[in-house]
Amino acid sequence: MKNKDSYYRILNLTAESGWINRPEVVQEVQEIGKSVTDGRASPMNYRDANGIKVIDQESNVREYTTISECVINEKLCRATITKHIKNRSKTKDGRTFTTF
């Protein structure tokens, strides 16, 4: 409910044309904006990770430096791999994907 009230307050403050030229309104909108969360997790930047580690059913470990390399060698699409990394889940054949 707090987010809804904050959104309505921002709408009220920004309803007038020229509100952007009023520093006190801009500052208040910025302060309210800091307190509002959208509830989504930040997307992971896989370039910041050192690589992708794959552990299969037989506990064999394979490490890839890029997600593109992982896609090619593991023969799965990027979306599937990133979903399993994000959810910390296993594929149907028992592989586990993690970043390191």
C-alpha positions in Angstrom: 0.0 0.0 0.0 2.9 2.3 0.7 4.1 2.0 -2.9 0.7 2.9 -4.2 0.5 6.0 -2.0 4.0 7.0 -3.2 3.0 6.6 -6.9 0.0 8.8 -6.4 2.1 11.4 -4.6 4.5 11.4 -7.5 1.7 11.8 -10.0 0.3 14.7 -8.0 3.7 16.4 -7.9 4.4 15.9 -11.6 0.9 16.8 -12.9 1.7 20.4 -13.7 3.7 21.2 -16.8 7.0 22.8 -15.8 7.4 20.8 -12.6 10.9 19.9 -13.8 11.9 23.5 -13.4 11.0 23.6 -9.8 13.9 22.2 -7.7 11.8 21.6 -4.6 9.4 19.4 -6.5 12.2 17.6 -8.3 13.9 16.9 -5.0 10.7 15.6 -3.4 10.0 13.3 -6.4 13.6 12.0 -6.2 13.2 11.3 -2.4 9.9 9.4 -2.9 11.4 7.5 -5.9 14.2 6.2 -3.7 11.7 4.6 -1.3 9.7 2.9 -4.0 10.7 -0.7 -4.9 9.5 -2.5 -8.0 9.9 -6.0 -6.4 12.0 -7.4 -9.2 15.4 -8.9 -8.8 18.3 -7.2 -10.6 19.3 -9.0 -13.7 22.7 -10.7 -13.4 25.4 -9.4 -15.6 27.2 -12.6 -16.7 30.2 -10.6 -17.9 31.0 -9.9 -14.2 31.2 -13.6 -13.4 34.5 -15.4 -13.8 32.7 -18.2 -15.6 30.0 -20.9 -15.5 30.5 -24.2 -13.7 28.5 -27.3 -14.7 28.3 -30.3 -12.5 26.6 -33.4 -14.1 25.0 -36.5 -12.5 28.4 -38.3 -12.3 29.9 -35.3 -10.4 32.0 -34.3 -13.4 32.8 -30.6 -13.3 33.2 -28.5 -16.4 34.1 -24.8 -16.3 33.5 -22.3 -19.1 34.8 -18.7 -19.3 31.7 -17.3 -21.0 28.1 -18.2 -21.2 28.3 -18.4 -25.0 30.9 -21.1 -24.7 28.7 -22.9 -22.2 25.7 -22.7 -24.6 27.7 -24.3 -27.4 29.3 -27.1 -25.4 26.3 -28.0 -23.2 23.9 -27.8 -26.2 21.3 -25.8 -24.3 19.9 -22.4 -25.1 21.1 -19.4 -23.1 17.7 -18.8 -21.5 17.6 -22.4 -20.1 21.1 -22.0 -18.6 20.4 -18.6 -17.1 17.0 -19.9 -15.7 18.8 -22.8 -13.9 21.5 -20.5 -12.6 18.9 -18.0 -11.2 16.7 -20.7 -9.7 19.5 -22.9 -8.5 17.8 -25.8 -10.1 18.9 -28.9 -12.0 18.1 -29.7 -15.6 16.1 -32.9 -16.4 19.3 -34.8 -17.0 20.7 -33.7 -13.6 23.2 -31.0 -14.6 23.6 -28.0 -12.2 24.8 -24.6 -13.5 26.4 -22.0 -11.2 28.6 -19.0 -11.6 32.0 -18.6 -10.1 
